[in-house]
Amino acid sequence: MITAMFVVIFVEQWLKGNRHISEWVGLAASVGCLLIFGADSFLIPTMIYILAALTALRKPLTHGMEAKAE
């Protein structure tokens, strides 16, 4: 049941935006950490990786949003 909720949230975000960098980062981190750490312990490394990646991509992401608003 909760998986369906996350899928709906993901699809809504995908349809709402035009640049899907954060979605791709989340998908890549989830699949990569699932393959590396296994199903029992991939959640914490995934969250750490997503936080680090989005922090590193913060300027390009916010720059794109500012250009879109103008």
C-alpha positions as CSV (number, residue, x, y, z in Angstrom):
1,M,0.0,0.0,0.0
2,I,2.7,2.5,0.9
3,T,4.6,1.5,-2.3
4,A,1.7,2.6,-4.4
5,M,1.7,6.0,-2.6
6,F,5.3,6.6,-3.4
7,V,4.8,5.6,-7.0
8,V,1.9,8.1,-7.3
9,I,4.1,10.8,-5.8
10,F,6.9,10.0,-8.2
11,V,4.6,10.0,-11.2
12,E,3.1,13.3,-10.2
13,Q,6.5,14.9,-9.8
14,W,7.6,13.4,-13.1
15,L,4.6,14.8,-15.0
16,K,4.8,18.2,-13.2
17,G,8.5,19.0,-14.1
18,N,10.4,19.3,-17.3
19,R,13.9,18.6,-15.9
20,H,14.0,15.2,-14.2
21,I,17.5,15.4,-12.7
22,S,16.4,14.8,-9.1
23,E,14.2,11.9,-10.2
24,W,17.0,10.2,-12.0
25,V,19.3,10.7,-9.1
26,G,16.8,9.0,-6.8
27,L,16.2,6.1,-9.2
28,A,19.9,5.6,-9.8
29,A,20.7,5.7,-6.1
30,S,18.0,3.3,-5.2
31,V,18.9,0.7,-7.8
32,G,22.6,1.1,-7.2
33,C,22.4,0.8,-3.4
34,L,19.9,-2.1,-3.7
35,L,22.4,-4.0,-5.8
36,I,25.4,-3.2,-3.6
37,F,23.9,-3.4,-0.1
38,G,21.0,-5.8,-0.7
39,A,17.3,-5.5,0.2
40,D,17.7,-5.5,3.9
41,S,20.1,-2.6,4.3
42,F,19.9,-0.3,1.2
43,L,17.7,2.5,2.6
44,I,20.2,4.5,4.7
45,P,23.0,4.4,2.1
46,T,20.4,5.4,-0.6
47,M,19.3,8.5,1.5
48,I,23.0,9.5,2.1
49,Y,23.8,9.2,-1.6
50,I,20.7,11.2,-2.7
51,L,21.5,13.9,-0.1
52,A,25.2,14.1,-1.3
53,A,24.3,14.0,-5.0
54,L,21.5,16.7,-4.8
55,T,23.8,18.9,-2.6
56,A,26.5,18.6,-5.3
57,L,24.0,19.4,-8.0
58,R,22.4,22.2,-6.0
59,K,23.7,25.1,-8.2
60,P,22.8,23.6,-11.5
61,L,19.3,22.7,-10.2
62,T,18.6,26.1,-8.7
63,H,20.1,27.9,-11.8
64,G,17.7,26.0,-14.0
65,M,14.8,27.0,-11.8
66,E,15.8,30.6,-11.9
67,A,16.1,30.7,-15.6
68,K,12.7,29.0,-15.9
69,A,11.1,31.7,-13.7
70,E,12.4,34.6,-15.8
